[in-house]
Amino acid sequence: MTVSLFDDFHEMVVEIGHDGRRVIAVDAEMRRFPKTTCQGAIALLQAFVGCTIADGRYAIAGKFNRGPHCTHLIDLTTWGISALQRGVEDQWIEIALTDPDPDGRQSLDLSVNGEMALRLSILHECLELPAQHAGQSLFGGFTRWADENFSGFERDLWHMAQMAAFVSHGRAYVVDGPVPFASADEPSRKGACYSYSDPAYRTALDIVGYVRDHTRGLPPRDRASERIRGQA
C-alpha cells in the first residue's frame, strides 16, 4: 500500500508492506519538508511493523505518542492501514482550502476520486456549515468530537480536513525565508513533532526554499511520483 502527500509544504511517500493480516515492512521517502532533521523520522515508522490491519487506524494510532514522530508520516501510515482495512486499491483525495477573507471566513472542499465528499464553511477556525455542526472548533476538542460523531472512512476524511486547516496556517507566514531558524529558537513548540523533539531539536534548522504556492491549483497528478523512487 502506497500513500503519498503533496501540498504547499510537503512532498512525501510511505509504502506499507503487508501479508494481508499484519504490517511486515514500512518505508518512506521525504522529498520536501520543513527542517533539516525531518528525514530522521522515517526510522521511527518501524514501530508499525507487526500491527494487525484489522485493528484499524484508530486502535493502532492510539498506541503511539505522536510527538516524537513526524506528524505527516504517522498520518500517512495510519491512513494507509485504514485503506488496507477497507480493501481500497486506488484513491485520490484532494483538499482545497481558501485563505481567510477579511471577515475570517474560509471554504474547504474535499473530493474523493473527483467527487465532492465534504464542503465546509469555516469562520475563525470554527465550522459554520454544515449548519448541524456550526460552532464546532477545528482545533480545541475536535478529535474527540469527530471520533464521537463519525466512523470509518468518513471519520478519516474529517481528520484529513482538520490537518489541511492546520497545515494551511503556514501560508500566513514566511516559513522558508533566507535565514534558516533553529527549532531550538522556538522553545514553545518543543515536543510538537520529530524535529522539535530531542535529539533532533538541538540541531534542526529550517530548509530554505521548500515552500510551493499552489493558489492556482495543484499540478496534474503524476502517478510515478507517488511511489518511492527506484521502485516499480
N, C-alpha and C positions, 0 to 999 in steps of 0.2 A: 504494500500500500504506500503510495507516494502522495505527500501533501506539500503544497508549496504556498508561499506568501509573497505577494508583490504589492507594495504600496509606496507612498512618498518617501518613507524612511527605511524600508526593509526589502530585501530580496533573499529568501532562504528556502531550503528544501529539506524535508525529513522523509526518510524511507524506512518503513517498518517491515521487517521480515517476520513471518509467522507460519505456523504449521496448521492453521485453521482453528486452533484452540488457544494457543499461547503465543505471546510475542517471543521470538527467538533471536532477534537482532534489531538494532536501531542504528541508523547512521544519519548524518546531516551534513549540509553544506550551507555556509553563510557567505553571501556574496556582497551584500550591502547591509551595514549595521552601524550603530552609533559610536561604539567605543573600541579602542584598540584591543581590549581583552575579551570581547564578546565571544569569539570563537572557542574559548576555553570551556564554554558551557556545553559544547557538543558532547564531551566525555561524560557529562552527568546523565545523559539520556540512557546510559546503560542500566540505570536503575529501573527502567521499564521492562527489561528482559525478564521473562518469567511471568509477566502479568497475564491473567486469564481474560481473553477477549469478551467472554460472556458476562463478566462482571460489569462491563460498561464504563463509559468515560468518567462518570461522577464518583463511582466507588473507587476507581483507580486513582483519579486525581486527588481524592481525599486522603490518600496515603502519603502525599508529598507536601513538604513545605515549599511553596512556590518561590520564596525569597531568594534562595541561593541559585535558582535556575534562571535561564533566560525565559522571560515571560512568554515570548512568542514560540520558542521551540517546544516548551511544555504544552502550550495550547495546540500547536500543530500535531504533536504526538497524540494527545488525548482526543482531538477531533478525528485523527486518522483511525484510532481504535474504535471510536463511535461509528465511523463509516464501515469498518470491518464488521462490527456487530450488526449493522443494518444491511449488510450484503451489497453495499454500493460499489459499483465498478468505475464510474466516472461521474464527476460532479464539478460544476463551475459555479462558484459563488462570488458575486460582485457586490461591493458596498460602495455607494456614493453618498457623501455627506457634505452639505454646503457649509461654508464658513458662517459664523454668526452674523446676522444682519444688525443694523443699528439698534434694534429692539432686543437683541439676544436670541433671536429665533433661528433654528436650523431645520433642514429637511434631510431625512435619511431614507434612502431606498436600498433595499436588499433584494437581489434577484438570485434565483437558483436555476441554472441552465437556461437563462434568458427570460424566465417567468418571475414576475414580481411576487415576493413572499412576505416582505414586511415593508410598510410605508409609515414612517413616523414623522410627526412634527414635534420638535423639541424646543422648549423655551427655558432659557437659563439652566440648561442641563437637567430639566425635568420634562417628562412626557406631557405633551399637550394633546396629541392624537396618536392612537385611537382614544376616543373620549373615555372609554371604560377604564383606561389606565392613567387618566390625567392626574398630574401631581406627583407621580412616582419618579423619584430621582434616579438618574442613570448611574449614580455612584453610591451614596450612603444607603445601605440596606438593599441594594439592587440584587445582589447574588441570591440572598435569601428569598426575596420576592419572586425572582424568576424561577427558582427551584420549587417554590410552593405553587406557582400558577401554571407552569408548563412542564412538559416531559418530552423525552426522546429528542428527535431532530428539531422540533420547534424550540425546545429549550436551548439547544446548541445555537440556533440562529439568533436568539435574543442575546446570548452571551457574545456572539460574534459582533452584533450591533454595538453592544456596550464597549467592546475592545476597540472597535473602529472609532467611537467617540473619544475614547481615552487617548488613542494614538494621535488623533487629529489635533489635540492640544498643542502639539509641536509646531503647527502651522502659524501660531501666533508669535513665535519666537525665531530668532536666528540661531538654530541649533547646530549648524555646521560652519560657523564663521572661521575667519582666517587664523584665529588664536585658539589652539586646542586646550580647552579647560580640562582639569583633572576631576575625576569623581571625588577625590579627597577634599576638593574645594566646596563640595556640597554635602556637608555632614547631615543635613536634614533628610537626605534621601538614602542614607546608609541602610542597607538591608532590603532595598526596593527590588533588586534583581541581581543577576550574577555579577555584573560589573560594578555594582555598588555594595558587594559583599566581599569579605576577606576570603582569599588573599588578593583578588583582582582589584578591590577598592583602592589599594595602596599604590597601584601603578597605572590604572586605567586613564586614558586620555581620549578626548573627542577625536573622531575621524573627521578630517576636513574634506568637504565636498561630497558627502554621501547622500544628501537630500535631493529628491527629484520633485518637480512641480507637475502634478497630474490634474491641474484645474480643468484642463480641456478634455480630460478623459484618459483612460488607460490605453497603452499601445495595444495593437492586435495581439491576441493570445498566441504565444509561441510554445507549443506543447513540448518541444525538445528542451526548452529551458526549465521545464517543470520536473526534470529528472536530475539526479546528481550527475555532474559532468563525468564523461568517460564510461557511463553505464548505458546499456542498450535500452 
